């Protein structure tokens, strides 16, 4: 009888924390993080591979666009960059605004920053309109939302005036360091190193998932609808299937940004502000008075990845 009670308690505990696992994949710096490779075929094939991987696992991702990448030196739209965005929309993915030039709100004057939000929506907005969709979400570059309450409130008011909702991130990570290292390995035709980086990346991303899952349960007392941040890089084009597979293995359903923000966790008040660019889970924790001990166990990027990423070509 005692064993039966223990089993039931375990079952209930396990069920409570394993059900309703959901994640939104959000992908920054569209059309492509090319690391200087302006070959149209490279950019288009990377986008195709990323879309194919997302569609295979029925991941309704949202991409955030830096429209400044889409213009040439005389201000004309680069045709293949427009094609990349069309591939996103044709694949039934959403698109959001990531500003024109990826300016840092911590160091950019308010008018310039907000001007570049509006300048950074023109192509995306028109493309979405042609497909019967609209632009709704804004993602802060570097996740810098404002160093003070006044700065945050000013931008939030501006965004609301123009019909934008802030796109939070709960699973933050250093995928860009892996992506830069991976691209360097590919450029050097070092397939062994590229595979090593790719496999390390999936292990690291699983560790990050489990860490933020644990943090959400510690803070909110349940699994929340997570929002993952990654970038539109060759690494993610090559490994998005394995990334989605890893999330599915951990019991996650893939949802849209709209569905993620229906979770009441996103109404958690934020009262602590600073220059940092961090997960919303960390913001909520700081606002709740959590200190150093609470944040222990955050997986670190392997040193060789950071070193390789920082190496000059």
C-alpha positions, 0 to 999 in steps of 0.5 A, a space after each residue: 500500500 505504501 509503495 502504491 502511494 509513492 507510485 501515485 505521488 511520483 506519477 502525479 508529480 511527473 505528470 504535472 511537470 511533463 504535460 503542457 510543454 510548449 515552445 515557440 521557435 523565434 529566429 532573428 536577423 533575417 533574411 540570413 546571417 551570412 557572415 559576409 557570403 553574398 552569393 545568392 545561391 548560398 542565401 537562398 539554399 540556406 533559407 530553403 534548408 531552414 524552411 524544410 527543417 521547420 516544416 518537417 517537424 511542423 514548427 510554426 516559427 517566426 522570423 525577425 527581419 533586419 531590413 537594412 540587409 536588404 538594400 544595396 549601396 544605392 538603396 535598391 532592394 537586393 532581389 535575392 534577399 526579397 526572395 528569402 523573405 518570400 520563402 518564409 511567408 510561402 512556408 506559412 511562417 510569421 515575420 516580425 520587426 527587428 529594426 532596420 540596422 540592429 541598433 542597440 537601444 542602450 546606446 541609441 537616441 530614442 528618435 533614431 531608434 524608433 525611426 529605424 523601427 518604422 523604416 525597418 517594416 516597409 518591405 516586410 509589411 508589404 510582403 505580408 500584406 500580399 499574403 493576407 498577413 500583417 506585422 505584429 511583433 517587435 524583437 529588441 536587438 540584443 534583447 536590450 529593452 531599456 536600462 530604466 523604467 522610463 526608457 522601457 515605458 517610452 518604447 513600449 508606448 511607441 510600439 503600442 501606438 504603431 500596433 506592435 507587441 514585444 516578442 519576449 525570449 525565455 530560452 536565451 543562449 549563445 547560438 551565435 557563437 556556435 554559428 560563427 565557429 561553424 561557418 569558419 569550419 565550413 569555410 575551411 572545409 574542415 568537416 570533422 570540426 563542423 560536425 563536432 560543433 554541430 553535435 556540441 550545439 545540440 547538447 548545449 541547447 538541450 542543457 539550456 532547455 532543461 535549465 530554463 525549464 527548471 527555472 520556470 518551475 522554480 519561479 512560476 511553479 509550472 512549465 510555461 510556454 517557452 520562447 526560444 531565440 536562435 538566428 538565421 545561420 547556416 548552423 541552424 539551417 543544417 541542424 534545425 531538424 535535430 534541434 526540433 527533434 531534441 525538443 520533441 524528445 523532451 515532450 514539447 509541442 511547437 506553437 506560434 508566438 500568438 499561442 505562447 503569449 496566451 500563457 499568463 506567465 507573460 503577465 508577470 511584472 518586471 520591476 528591475 531594469 538594467 542594460 542587460 539583454 537576458 531571458 524574461 525568466 531572468 527578468 521576472 526572477 530579478 524582479 521577484 528579488 531572486 539573487 545569485 544562488 537562484 541563477 546557478 547552473 546556467 550552462 556555459 558555452 564551451 571555451 573552444 567555441 568562444 575562442 574559435 568564434 573570436 578568432 580573426 579570419 
